[in-house]
Amino acid sequence: MIFIYHQKLDDLWCAAAMKDDKILATSWSSNEQTILKQMLESVPADEPFQVAEKPSPLAEKVLKAVRLMIEGKDVGLNFRYEMAHLPKYTQRVLGFLTQVPVGYVTTYGALAKAAGGGPRAVGNVMASNPLAPLIPCHRVVRSNYTIGGYGGEVVGPGISMKLTLLQRENRGYKEPTKIKVDDTILQLFPASFVRKN
């Protein structure tokens, strides 16, 4: 059984869909109905679900982590994700993305080079990421360090939110770096490199 939890934390509704001790989807919104709609669209259609009246202790930690990430905090994420219902390529790209730390971004092209596929394929995965912001698709930008899309938006409020998130996460790093993920290298760039479109 999938349980959908949602809770208002300060001025935002944060939500998580969970099965056992794994997270299937997360989201946030200023509107309760919007967040519930997003959750319902993110869970597998062939599995039973229930909207819980009160968050479990683990769900409370997940919801708090979502809120802290939106604030730009460095959150230790020791959560388990349920991605078996997602395509294998999506699982691979999202798995690589979990390795991008606060204060850094990568590009669609760099992520494609590391995980396979092309930049557009990576962009499609980012657009359908059910685990934002815990799996931080906002940390993927264009090769010229402009924002690109966010929340399915090429222009509009999604773009300003992505820029806001990255500004909150800026830790003042000055130099690009590389990390090893699986058997390949992923190029990272300081969040301070990011600029408006």
N, CA and C of each residue as an Amber inpcrd file, in Angstrom:
protein
   591
   0.8400000  -1.1810000   0.0000000   0.0000000   0.0000000   0.0000000
   0.8870000   1.2470000   0.0000000   0.5510000   2.1920000  -0.8630000
   1.2490000   3.4760000  -0.9060000   0.5080000   4.4560000  -0.0010000
   1.2640000   5.1430000   0.8300000   0.6830000   6.1740000   1.6800000
   1.1650000   7.5360000   1.2130000   0.2380000   8.4590000   1.0860000
   0.5600000   9.8280000   0.7050000   0.4260000  10.7000000   1.9490000
   1.5270000  11.3600000   2.2690000   1.5730000  12.2330000   3.4360000
   1.7520000  13.6670000   2.9710000   1.0820000  14.5820000   3.6180000
   1.2980000  15.9930000   3.3200000   1.1010000  16.7960000   4.5900000
   1.8490000  17.8840000   4.6590000   1.8330000  18.6810000   5.8730000
   2.2410000  20.1060000   5.5180000   1.6030000  21.0640000   6.1710000
   1.9790000  22.4570000   5.9670000   3.1130000  22.7940000   6.9200000
   4.2460000  23.2030000   6.3590000   5.4130000  23.5920000   7.1340000
   5.6840000  25.0480000   6.8320000   5.4100000  25.8920000   7.7910000
   5.4660000  27.3400000   7.6070000   4.4690000  27.7190000   6.5220000
   4.9410000  28.2680000   5.4090000   4.0400000  28.7390000   4.3600000
   3.8870000  27.7630000   3.1940000   4.5100000  26.5830000   3.2710000
   4.4800000  25.6300000   2.1630000   3.8870000  24.2950000   2.5770000
   3.1800000  23.6800000   1.6270000   2.7480000  22.3000000   1.7780000
   3.8450000  21.4130000   1.2110000   4.3040000  20.4530000   1.9830000
   5.2840000  19.4720000   1.5290000   4.5920000  18.1210000   1.5300000
   4.9220000  17.2840000   0.5550000   4.2510000  15.9910000   0.4300000
   5.2320000  14.9040000   0.0480000   4.8700000  13.6800000   0.4310000
   5.6610000  12.5040000   0.0740000   4.7250000  11.3280000  -0.1150000
   5.0090000  10.5280000  -1.1320000   4.3220000   9.2580000  -1.3270000
   5.3290000   8.1750000  -0.9570000   4.9180000   7.2800000  -0.0530000
   5.8470000   6.2760000   0.4560000   5.2200000   4.8960000   0.4510000
   6.0780000   3.9120000   0.2170000   5.6760000   2.5120000   0.2840000
   6.6790000   1.8180000   1.1820000   6.1890000   1.2530000   2.2610000
   7.0580000   0.6890000   3.2850000   7.9810000   1.8090000   3.7740000
   9.2750000   1.6390000   3.6580000  10.2000000   2.6820000   4.1200000
  10.9240000   3.3500000   2.9550000  10.3190000   3.2930000   1.7690000
  10.9170000   3.8950000   0.5760000  10.0460000   5.0300000   0.0480000
  10.7080000   6.0290000  -0.5350000  10.0090000   7.2010000  -1.0660000
   9.7760000   7.0190000  -2.5600000   8.5220000   7.1750000  -2.9910000
   8.1750000   7.1030000  -4.4070000   8.1320000   8.4820000  -5.0480000
   7.7120000   9.4770000  -4.2880000   7.5620000  10.8210000  -4.8460000
   7.5810000  11.8450000  -3.7210000   8.0510000  13.0430000  -4.0560000
   8.0010000  14.1870000  -3.1390000   7.6590000  15.4290000  -3.9520000
   7.1330000  16.4160000  -3.2710000   6.8240000  17.6780000  -3.9380000
   6.5160000  18.7350000  -2.8950000   6.3240000  19.9580000  -3.3800000
   5.9200000  21.0630000  -2.5040000   5.1230000  22.0650000  -3.3130000
   4.2830000  22.8120000  -2.6100000   3.4470000  23.8210000  -3.2410000
   2.8870000  24.7330000  -2.1540000   2.4490000  25.8990000  -2.5430000
   1.7830000  26.7890000  -1.5890000   0.3140000  26.4240000  -1.4410000
  -0.1740000  25.4700000  -2.2660000  -1.5930000  25.1210000  -2.3000000
  -1.7760000  23.6350000  -1.9780000  -2.6250000  23.3170000  -1.0200000
  -2.8390000  21.9220000  -0.6140000  -3.4150000  21.0720000  -1.7410000
  -4.3850000  21.5880000  -2.4780000  -4.9820000  20.8030000  -3.5620000
  -3.9680000  20.5050000  -4.6710000  -3.1080000  21.4840000  -4.9630000
  -2.0790000  21.2830000  -5.9890000  -1.1270000  20.1770000  -5.5750000
  -0.7160000  20.1820000  -4.3150000   0.2470000  19.1810000  -3.8470000
  -0.3660000  17.7840000  -3.8800000  -1.6260000  17.6650000  -3.5120000
  -2.2800000  16.3550000  -3.5530000  -2.4310000  15.8690000  -4.9930000
  -2.7590000  16.7700000  -5.8980000  -2.8680000  16.4020000  -7.3170000
  -1.5200000  15.9200000  -7.8450000  -0.4340000  16.6310000  -7.4950000
   0.9030000  16.2280000  -7.9260000   1.2540000  14.8390000  -7.4020000
   0.9150000  14.5750000  -6.1640000   1.2090000  13.2640000  -5.5840000
   0.4430000  12.1610000  -6.3040000  -0.8350000  12.3960000  -6.5640000
  -1.6480000  11.3890000  -7.2470000  -1.1300000  11.1030000  -8.6540000
  -0.5920000  12.1240000  -9.3120000  -0.0320000  11.9390000 -10.6510000
   1.3190000  11.2320000 -10.6240000   1.9750000  11.2110000  -9.4740000
   3.3120000  10.6430000  -9.3670000   3.3470000   9.1840000  -8.9360000
   2.2760000   8.6820000  -8.3680000   2.2940000   7.2980000  -7.8970000
   1.8580000   6.3580000  -9.0200000   2.3640000   5.1250000  -9.0220000
   1.9480000   4.1640000 -10.0510000   0.4360000   3.9550000 -10.0170000
  -0.1830000   3.9910000 -11.1820000  -1.6400000   3.9280000 -11.2890000
  -2.2090000   2.5730000 -10.8850000  -1.3950000   1.5160000 -10.9570000
  -1.9090000   0.1770000 -10.6980000  -1.7290000  -0.2810000  -9.2460000
  -1.3190000   0.6230000  -8.3650000  -1.1280000   0.2490000  -6.9680000
  -2.1110000   0.9980000  -6.0710000  -2.6360000   0.3080000  -5.0410000
  -3.5540000   0.9940000  -4.1280000  -2.8120000   2.0430000  -3.2960000
  -3.5250000   3.1120000  -2.9620000  -2.9200000   4.1680000  -2.1650000
  -3.9470000   4.7100000  -1.1730000  -3.4160000   5.4090000  -0.1910000
  -4.2700000   6.0410000   0.8090000  -3.6130000   7.3450000   1.2340000
  -4.4120000   8.4080000   1.3320000  -3.9180000   9.6780000   1.8540000
  -4.0140000   9.5820000   3.3780000  -2.8660000   9.6010000   4.0310000
  -2.8190000   9.4360000   5.4830000  -3.2220000  10.7310000   6.1850000
  -3.8860000  10.5790000   7.2960000  -4.3100000  11.7570000   8.0660000
  -3.1400000  12.3800000   8.8200000  -2.1890000  11.5460000   9.2340000
  -1.0630000  12.0240000  10.0210000   0.2130000  11.3600000   9.5150000
   1.3010000  12.1230000   9.3580000   2.5540000  11.5290000   8.8820000
   3.1580000  10.5450000   9.8820000   3.7460000   9.4830000   9.3570000
   4.5120000   8.5580000  10.1790000   5.8020000   9.2680000  10.6110000
   6.5340000   8.7340000  11.5840000   7.8000000   9.3650000  11.9760000
   8.7710000   9.5160000  10.8010000   8.8820000   8.4800000   9.9440000
   9.7700000   8.5820000   8.7780000   9.2440000   9.6350000   7.8090000
   7.9440000   9.6550000   7.5780000   7.3640000  10.6540000   6.6660000
   7.6120000  12.0660000   7.1860000   7.5410000  12.2710000   8.4940000
   7.8310000  13.5900000   9.0580000   9.2650000  14.0120000   8.7500000
  10.2160000  13.0710000   8.8250000  11.6130000  13.3790000   8.4890000
  11.7450000  13.7400000   7.0150000  11.0380000  13.0030000   6.1570000
  11.0870000  13.2700000   4.7190000  10.5060000  14.6480000   4.4160000
   9.3460000  14.9550000   4.9880000   8.7090000  16.2460000   4.7420000
   9.5800000  17.3900000   5.2470000  10.2040000  17.2100000   6.3860000
  11.1000000  18.2380000   6.9230000  12.3110000  18.4100000   6.0110000
  12.8430000  17.3080000   5.4760000  13.9860000  17.3830000   4.5560000
  13.6150000  18.1450000   3.2890000  12.4110000  17.9220000   2.7640000
  11.9460000  18.6640000   1.5900000  11.9500000  20.1540000   1.9060000
  11.3920000  20.5200000   3.0250000  11.3260000  21.9390000   3.4110000
  12.7240000  22.5300000   3.5800000  13.6190000  21.8150000   4.2450000
  14.9770000  22.3120000   4.4540000  15.7290000  22.4730000   3.1290000
  15.5190000  21.5530000   2.1940000  16.1810000  21.6780000   0.8880000
  15.6890000  22.9070000   0.1450000  14.4070000  23.2040000   0.2470000
  13.8570000  24.3920000  -0.4010000  14.4880000  25.6560000   0.1940000
  14.8450000  25.5880000   1.4740000  15.5080000  26.7070000   2.1280000
  17.0040000  26.7790000   1.7970000  17.5260000  25.7790000   1.0630000
  18.9410000  25.7870000   0.6950000  19.8520000  25.1370000   1.7060000
  19.2760000  24.4250000   2.6650000  20.0720000  23.7710000   3.7000000
  20.7330000  22.5090000   3.1460000  21.8610000  22.1530000   3.7360000
  22.5630000  20.9170000   3.3910000  21.9720000  19.8110000   4.2600000
  21.1670000  18.9610000   3.6590000  20.4270000  17.9410000   4.3870000
  21.0900000  16.5890000   4.1520000  21.4400000  15.8970000   5.2160000
  21.9480000  14.5320000   5.0800000  20.8040000  13.6320000   4.6480000
  20.9020000  13.1060000   3.4500000  19.7960000  12.3210000   2.9010000
  20.1220000  10.8370000   2.9600000  19.6640000  10.1980000   4.0020000
  19.8560000   8.7590000   4.1340000  18.5460000   8.0290000   3.8720000
  17.8140000   8.5110000   2.8810000  16.5310000   7.9160000   2.5530000
  16.6950000   6.8590000   1.4700000  15.7240000   5.9610000   1.4260000
  15.6850000   4.9390000   0.3810000  14.5690000   5.3190000  -0.5920000
  14.8790000   5.2110000  -1.8770000  13.9160000   5.5740000  -2.9140000
  13.3820000   4.3290000  -3.6030000  12.1150000   4.3530000  -3.9490000
  11.4930000   3.2860000  -4.7270000  11.3850000   3.7770000  -6.1660000
  12.2240000   3.2200000  -7.0470000  12.2170000   3.6580000  -8.4410000
  11.9990000   2.5030000  -9.4230000  11.6550000   1.3320000  -8.9170000
  11.5040000   0.1660000  -9.7930000  10.4460000   0.3820000 -10.8680000
   9.4670000   1.2440000 -10.6220000   8.3960000   1.5020000 -11.5890000
   8.8330000   2.4890000 -12.6800000  10.0200000   3.0880000 -12.5220000
  10.5260000   4.0510000 -13.5010000  11.3790000   3.3310000 -14.5430000
  11.4710000   3.8840000 -15.7600000  12.3450000   3.2860000 -16.7760000
  13.7950000   3.2010000 -16.2850000  14.5240000   2.1900000 -16.7530000
  15.9080000   1.9630000 -16.3130000  16.7900000   3.1910000 -16.5490000
  16.6290000   3.8440000 -17.6910000  17.4490000   5.0280000 -17.9640000
  17.1490000   6.1370000 -16.9560000  15.8860000   6.3360000 -16.6390000
  15.5030000   7.3340000 -15.6450000  16.1380000   7.0070000 -14.2990000
  16.0890000   5.7430000 -13.9080000  16.7090000   5.3270000 -12.6540000
  18.2050000   5.6450000 -12.6570000  18.8630000   5.3790000 -13.7740000
  20.3180000   5.6120000 -13.8660000  20.6370000   7.1080000 -13.7400000
  19.9330000   7.9290000 -14.4980000  20.1940000   9.3710000 -14.4680000
  19.9090000   9.9360000 -13.0720000  18.7830000   9.5560000 -12.4830000
  18.4660000  10.0420000 -11.1470000  19.4790000   9.5560000 -10.1100000
  19.9630000   8.3390000 -10.2800000  20.9960000   7.8230000  -9.3950000
  22.2730000   8.6520000  -9.4650000  22.6780000   9.0450000 -10.6780000
  23.8440000   9.9130000 -10.8320000  23.5850000  11.2690000 -10.1810000
  22.3770000  11.7840000 -10.3730000  22.0350000  13.1130000  -9.8610000
  22.0630000  13.1760000  -8.3330000  21.7940000  12.0590000  -7.6710000
  21.8390000  12.0580000  -6.2050000  23.2410000  12.3700000  -5.6880000
  24.2470000  12.2560000  -6.5370000  25.6280000  12.4790000  -6.1160000
  26.0690000  13.9400000  -6.2230000  25.2450000  14.7990000  -6.8390000
  25.6080000  16.2140000  -6.9910000  25.3480000  16.9290000  -5.6680000
  26.4080000  17.4070000  -5.0060000  26.2430000  17.9910000  -3.6640000
  25.7360000  19.4330000  -3.6910000  25.2680000  19.8730000  -2.5520000
  24.8590000  21.2670000  -2.3590000  26.0400000  22.1680000  -2.7210000
  25.7350000  23.2590000  -3.4310000  26.7760000  24.2140000  -3.8050000
  27.3370000  23.9830000  -5.1950000  26.9420000  22.8840000  -5.8280000
  27.4120000  22.5750000  -7.1730000  26.2290000  22.2950000  -8.0870000
  26.4800000  22.4230000  -9.3840000  25.5390000  22.0200000 -10.4230000
  26.2990000  21.1700000 -11.4240000  25.5620000  20.5080000 -12.2700000
  26.1360000  19.8690000 -13.4380000  25.3090000  20.3350000 -14.6280000
  25.7410000  19.9750000 -15.8190000  24.9950000  20.3770000 -17.0120000
  24.2630000  19.1740000 -17.5940000  23.2620000  19.4600000 -18.4190000
  22.5530000  18.3780000 -19.0990000  23.5460000  17.5290000 -19.8860000
  24.4870000  18.1870000 -20.5690000  25.4820000  17.4710000 -21.3610000
  26.4360000  16.6440000 -20.5210000  26.9180000  17.2110000 -19.4060000
  27.8390000  16.4730000 -18.5360000  27.1500000  15.2610000 -17.9160000
  25.8970000  15.4290000 -17.5280000  25.1520000  14.3120000 -16.9520000
  24.8950000  13.2390000 -18.0040000  24.6070000  13.6640000 -19.2410000
  24.4130000  12.7130000 -20.3360000  25.7040000  11.9650000 -20.6400000
  26.8290000  12.6710000 -20.6360000  28.1230000  12.0330000 -20.9090000
  28.4280000  10.9730000 -19.8560000  28.1120000  11.2490000 -18.6000000
  28.3880000  10.3100000 -17.5150000  27.3950000   9.1450000 -17.4870000
  26.1150000   9.4440000 -17.6430000  25.0750000   8.4220000 -17.4880000
  24.6940000   7.7420000 -18.8000000  25.0890000   8.3450000 -19.9240000
  24.6920000   7.8210000 -21.2270000  23.5200000   8.6110000 -21.7700000
  23.2890000   8.4610000 -23.0690000  22.1990000   9.2000000 -23.6980000
  22.6370000  10.5900000 -24.0980000  21.6720000  11.4330000 -24.4250000
  21.9650000  12.7870000 -24.8500000  21.3820000  13.8090000 -23.8910000
  21.7600000  15.0700000 -24.0600000  21.2510000  16.1270000 -23.1900000
  19.7160000  16.2290000 -23.1750000  19.0890000  16.0230000 -24.3190000
  17.6200000  16.0930000 -24.3400000  16.9820000  14.9690000 -23.5380000
  17.5820000  13.7870000 -23.6260000  17.0730000  12.6550000 -22.8460000
  17.1940000  12.9560000 -21.3560000  18.3210000  13.5410000 -20.9530000
  18.5020000  13.9350000 -19.5560000  17.4640000  14.9890000 -19.1850000
  17.2310000  15.9570000 -20.0720000  16.2220000  16.9840000 -19.8210000
  14.8390000  16.3880000 -19.6150000  14.5090000  15.3570000 -20.3750000
  13.2130000  14.6920000 -20.2010000  13.1130000  14.0150000 -18.8440000
  14.2110000  13.4160000 -18.3990000  14.2180000  12.8020000 -17.0650000
  14.0300000  13.8760000 -15.9980000  14.7230000  15.0040000 -16.1570000
  14.5960000  16.0830000 -15.1750000  13.1550000  16.5870000 -15.1220000
  12.5180000  16.7140000 -16.2770000  11.1450000  17.2320000 -16.3470000
  10.1350000  16.2940000 -15.6880000  10.4920000  15.0020000 -15.6010000
   9.5510000  14.0380000 -15.0110000  10.0290000  13.4890000 -13.6710000
  11.0280000  14.1270000 -13.0680000  11.5780000  13.6660000 -11.7930000
  10.4940000  13.6890000 -10.7100000  10.0810000  12.5210000 -10.1990000
   9.0430000  12.5080000  -9.1760000   9.5800000  12.7690000  -7.7660000
  10.8970000  12.9010000  -7.6390000  11.5040000  12.9830000  -6.3130000
  12.1740000  14.3200000  -6.0260000  11.7460000  15.3590000  -6.7260000
  12.2950000  16.6950000  -6.4640000  11.7280000  17.2120000  -5.1510000
  12.4580000  17.9070000  -4.3650000  13.8420000  18.3180000  -4.5370000
  14.8620000  17.3490000  -3.9510000  14.3900000  16.2240000  -3.3440000
  15.3450000  15.3030000  -2.7200000  16.3510000  14.7670000  -3.7290000
  15.8920000  14.4290000  -4.9200000  16.8150000  14.1730000  -6.0300000
  16.8060000  15.4750000  -6.8200000  17.9040000  16.2390000  -6.7050000
  17.9020000  17.6740000  -7.0380000  18.0310000  18.0190000  -8.5180000
  16.9360000  17.8770000  -9.2620000  16.9600000  18.2290000 -10.6790000
  17.2190000  19.7190000 -10.8900000  17.0070000  20.5320000  -9.8490000
  17.3180000  21.9620000  -9.9780000  18.8190000  22.1960000 -10.1080000
  19.6370000  21.1940000  -9.8380000  21.0970000  21.3290000  -9.9490000
  21.6240000  20.9350000 -11.3270000  20.7410000  20.8710000 -12.3110000
  21.1520000  20.5870000 -13.6940000  20.8090000  21.8120000 -14.5390000
  21.8230000  22.3510000 -15.2120000  21.6700000  23.5760000 -15.9910000
  22.2220000  23.3720000 -17.3980000  22.0110000  24.3760000 -18.2380000
  22.5490000  24.3390000 -19.6070000  24.0710000  24.4770000 -19.5890000
  24.7100000  24.1350000 -20.6920000  26.1780000  24.1750000 -20.7790000
  26.7360000  25.5920000 -20.6510000  25.9110000  26.6180000 -20.9150000
  26.3710000  28.0040000 -20.7420000  26.0000000  28.5380000 -19.3540000
  25.6000000  27.6340000 -18.4590000  25.2500000  27.9230000 -17.0620000
  23.9750000  28.7340000 -16.8900000  23.1510000  28.7950000 -17.9300000
  21.8260000  29.3860000 -17.7480000  20.8970000  28.2910000 -17.2370000
  19.7860000  28.6990000 -16.6860000  18.9010000  27.8100000 -15.9420000
  18.3490000  26.6380000 -16.7460000  17.8630000  26.8790000 -17.9510000
  17.1390000  25.8250000 -18.6530000  15.7160000  25.8040000 -18.1470000
  15.0850000  24.6450000 -18.1240000  13.7080000  24.5320000 -17.6480000
  13.6660000  24.0800000 -16.2040000  12.4670000  24.1990000 -15.6100000
  12.2730000  23.6850000 -14.2610000  10.7840000  23.5460000 -13.9960000
  10.4130000  22.4300000 -13.4260000   9.0060000  22.1970000 -13.1030000
   8.1490000  22.1670000 -14.3560000   8.7360000  21.6760000 -15.4680000
   8.0060000  21.6350000 -16.7090000   7.8800000  22.9870000 -17.3790000
   8.5290000  23.9990000 -16.8240000   8.4370000  25.3620000 -17.3500000
   9.7290000  25.7440000 -18.0620000   9.6230000  26.2810000 -19.2560000
  10.7920000  26.8360000 -19.9350000  10.9270000  28.3120000 -19.5820000
   9.8100000  28.9550000 -19.3410000   9.8070000  30.3300000 -18.8220000
   8.7580000  30.3910000 -17.7290000   8.8450000  31.3860000 -16.9010000
   7.8050000  31.5460000 -15.8910000   8.2860000  31.2600000 -14.4890000
   7.3320000  30.9940000 -13.5700000   7.6710000  30.8780000 -12.1620000
   8.6320000  29.7420000 -11.8550000   8.5940000  28.6600000 -12.6410000
   9.5040000  27.5490000 -12.4010000  10.9600000  27.9660000 -12.5160000
  11.2550000  28.8240000 -13.4970000  12.6200000  29.2970000 -13.7080000
  13.0870000  30.1430000 -12.5280000  12.2570000  31.0580000 -12.0660000
  12.6760000  31.8930000 -10.9420000  12.8560000  31.0480000  -9.6880000
  12.0420000  30.0000000  -9.5020000  12.2120000  29.1170000  -8.3460000
  13.5250000  28.3510000  -8.4460000  13.8720000  27.8680000  -9.6340000
  15.1280000  27.1400000  -9.8040000  16.3100000  28.0460000  -9.4730000
  16.2870000  29.2630000  -9.9710000  17.3610000  30.2100000  -9.6780000
  17.4190000  30.5190000  -8.1850000  16.2630000  30.6890000  -7.5590000
  16.2110000  30.9490000  -6.1210000  16.8170000  29.7880000  -5.3350000
  16.4620000  28.5580000  -5.7020000  17.0180000  27.3880000  -5.0130000
  18.5350000  27.3540000  -5.1340000  19.0460000  27.6080000  -6.3300000
  20.4960000  27.5630000  -6.5400000  21.1990000  28.7090000  -5.8120000
  20.5760000  29.8660000  -5.7430000  21.1650000  30.9720000  -4.9850000
  21.2220000  30.6340000  -3.4970000  20.1860000  29.9800000  -2.9990000
  20.1770000  29.5730000  -1.5880000  21.2460000  28.5250000  -1.3050000
  21.5620000  27.7070000  -2.3050000  22.5480000  26.6330000  -2.1340000
  23.9780000  27.0780000  -2.4180000  24.1710000  28.2700000  -2.9130000
  25.5160000  28.7510000  -3.2390000  26.3770000  28.7450000  -1.9820000
  27.4690000  28.0380000  -2.0390000  28.3790000  27.9510000  -0.8910000
  29.6930000  28.6880000  -1.1380000  29.7450000  29.4420000  -2.2410000
  30.9350000  30.2380000  -2.5220000  32.0690000  29.4720000  -3.1810000
  31.8080000  28.2610000  -3.6660000  32.8590000  27.5090000  -4.3570000
  33.2700000  28.2590000  -5.6140000  34.5400000  28.1950000  -5.9760000
  35.0720000  28.9650000  -7.1040000  35.5050000  28.1040000  -8.2840000
  35.8470000  26.8410000  -8.0350000  36.4310000  25.9990000  -9.0830000
  35.5440000  24.8020000  -9.4090000  35.4840000  24.4330000 -10.7010000
  34.8020000  23.1890000 -11.0710000  35.5160000  21.9980000 -10.4230000
  34.8210000  20.9080000 -10.3120000  35.4040000  19.6850000  -9.7770000
  34.7940000  18.4930000 -10.4990000  35.2970000  17.3320000 -10.2210000
  34.7730000  16.0960000 -10.8110000  34.5660000  15.0950000  -9.6960000
  33.5430000  14.2580000  -9.8560000  33.3210000  13.1680000  -8.9170000
  33.1900000  11.8740000  -9.6930000  33.5610000  10.7930000  -9.0500000
  33.4150000   9.4780000  -9.6740000  32.0600000   8.9060000  -9.2730000
  31.3020000   8.4880000 -10.2740000  30.0140000   7.8550000 -10.0570000
  30.0200000   6.5680000 -10.8630000  29.8060000   5.4690000 -10.1880000
  29.9500000   4.1510000 -10.8150000  31.3450000   4.0670000 -11.4320000
  31.4250000   3.8090000 -12.7260000  32.7280000   3.6750000 -13.3830000
  33.0570000   4.8670000 -14.2720000  32.4410000   6.0080000 -14.0120000
  32.6460000   7.1620000 -14.8700000  32.8190000   8.4260000 -14.0260000
  33.1010000   9.5160000 -14.7040000  33.3380000  10.7950000 -14.0410000
  32.2070000  11.7650000 -14.3880000  31.7240000  12.4810000 -13.3850000
  30.6940000  13.5050000 -13.5810000  31.3040000  14.8630000 -13.2700000
  31.2370000  15.7690000 -14.2300000  31.7690000  17.1250000 -14.0810000
  30.7820000  17.9800000 -13.3060000  31.2930000  18.7200000 -12.3080000
  30.4760000  19.6220000 -11.4950000  31.0210000  21.0400000 -11.5890000
  30.1190000  21.9950000 -11.4100000  30.4780000  23.4140000 -11.4840000
  29.8850000  24.1270000 -10.2740000  30.5700000  25.1400000  -9.7560000
  30.0130000  25.8820000  -8.6170000  28.6530000  26.5000000  -8.9530000
  27.7580000  26.4920000  -7.9890000  26.4410000  27.1040000  -8.1870000
  26.5750000  28.5880000  -8.5170000  27.6720000  29.1970000  -8.1090000
  27.8790000  30.6290000  -8.4040000  28.0650000  30.8930000  -9.8890000
  28.3540000  29.8610000 -10.6850000  28.4830000  30.0230000 -12.1430000
  27.1350000  30.2760000 -12.8040000  26.0450000  29.8470000 -12.1680000
  24.7170000  29.8910000 -12.7740000  24.2560000  31.3370000 -12.9160000
  23.6420000  31.6110000 -14.0880000  23.1200000  32.9500000 -14.3400000
  21.7270000  32.8510000 -14.9390000  21.0090000  33.9430000 -14.9490000
  19.6720000  33.9640000 -15.5190000  19.7490000  33.6820000 -17.0030000
  18.6310000  33.1840000 -17.5460000  18.5590000  32.9160000 -19.0010000
  18.7180000  34.1900000 -19.7970000
